[in-house]
Amino acid sequence: MHDFFSDTKTKPSMEMRKTVLTCSVGDEQKSEDPTTIELCEKTAELLGKEAAIFLPSGTMCNEIAIKVHTQPGEEIICEYNSHIINFETGGPSALSGVMIRALHGSSGTFDSSQVTDAIRPLSRYAPISSLLCVEQTANMSGGAVWPLEKLDAVAATAHQAGLKTHMDGARLMNAVIKTGISAKQYGAHYDSVWIDFTKGLGAPIGAALAGSQDFIDRAWRIKQQWGGAMRQSGIVAAMCIYALDNNIARLAEDHHLAEILSQRISAFKKVKKVLPVETNIIIFDVMETAPTAQELTKALAKKEILIGAFGERRIRIVTHLDVNAQSGEVLITELAKHLDR
Ligand SMILES: Cc1ncc(COP(=O)(O)O)c(C=O)c1O
């Protein structure tokens, strides 16, 4: 199987799995799991924050952060294509009772003037704007990287108006490897930042949310309330530590493969547009004369190649540590049969 559907499809390598055999474990809920504590310290250090909390998923990182930063009836600001708006089943309204103000960005990013316009003036009638969220990299915009100055500027605008700031860093390390700018720098003006161990980093479970000690203490209460507190979570945290130690620098290989694949796909006769590829995600639209995205995914699945349909004629392909140049060749050969004749 050549699985280009998502970087969430990676399977833990044998070396990663071996770490489980020897890791020390304890009751995580009581802060007694040494391996989880080590992972949280490592992540907090990486992200330049006082503390971090280990959670089962990135979705839970986003939703707990929103819960901690807001009160019911308030409003948060997110980009229109963000994961928080599109893939978290209305979590912000269901779990935190907040409204969402969606900004139409460019490549998943927006600028300070858009934030200024979106922040509601204090009034008896309007919801209070209380949180600005950004996504680094922007998944549905083809893994686009927020430029540092732009990230800093929107955070400054939000803070000046009294809002908190949150970064969905599911693929923050892809941005770091792409630009050489550290995760600390990217997250410097964000009150909460998280990274996912299950995407390009290749771990099977887990994400860690970082912020001030006070923020993390409050996040712990929500984690407990929502049933996210664990027991011997070191079994999983050990694999996440392995991911941090071994799988960050190699993200450059995923970016290189994505670049090559996007060039080949751009040359196909029936491809209308390929979004600029900056990291490991290729999003492209096919022409009316081509099979639909659903037809294409089905046809390729028959050849054991998985890609994603994200709209009538929009396809997403993601590179990661379980695909390589050889799988790329198989993918291109098969795609060409449908898109290049
Ligand atoms: C940008 C972004 N944020 C959040 C998530 C949620 O992460 P998880 O699948 O770990 O819940 C994803 C997952 O694909 C994502 O792409």
The ligand as a MOL file (V3000), in Angstrom:
LIG
                    3D

  0  0  0     0  0            999 V3000
M  V30 BEGIN CTAB
M  V30 COUNTS 16 16 0 0 0
M  V30 BEGIN ATOM
M  V30 1 C -3.8250 21.4590 11.3870 0
M  V30 2 C -4.3680 20.3660 12.2460 0
M  V30 3 N -4.7810 20.6490 13.4790 0
M  V30 4 C -5.2550 19.6920 14.2980 0
M  V30 5 C -5.3250 18.3890 13.8940 0
M  V30 6 C -5.8690 17.3610 14.8460 0
M  V30 7 O -4.8950 16.4850 15.2600 0
M  V30 8 P -5.2940 15.0300 15.8160 0
M  V30 9 O -5.5820 14.1920 14.6220 0
M  V30 10 O -4.0650 14.6140 16.5660 0
M  V30 11 O -6.4780 15.2070 16.6980 0
M  V30 12 C -4.9290 18.0440 12.6020 0
M  V30 13 C -5.0220 16.6330 12.1400 0
M  V30 14 O -4.9530 16.3180 10.9970 0
M  V30 15 C -4.4370 19.0630 11.7450 0
M  V30 16 O -4.0620 18.7990 10.4960 0
M  V30 END ATOM
M  V30 BEGIN BOND
M  V30 1 1 1 2
M  V30 2 1 2 3
M  V30 3 2 2 15
M  V30 4 2 3 4
M  V30 5 1 4 5
M  V30 6 1 5 6
M  V30 7 2 5 12
M  V30 8 1 6 7
M  V30 9 1 7 8
M  V30 10 2 8 9
M  V30 11 1 8 10
M  V30 12 1 8 11
M  V30 13 1 12 13
M  V30 14 1 12 15
M  V30 15 2 13 14
M  V30 16 1 15 16
M  V30 END BOND
M  V30 END CTAB
M  END
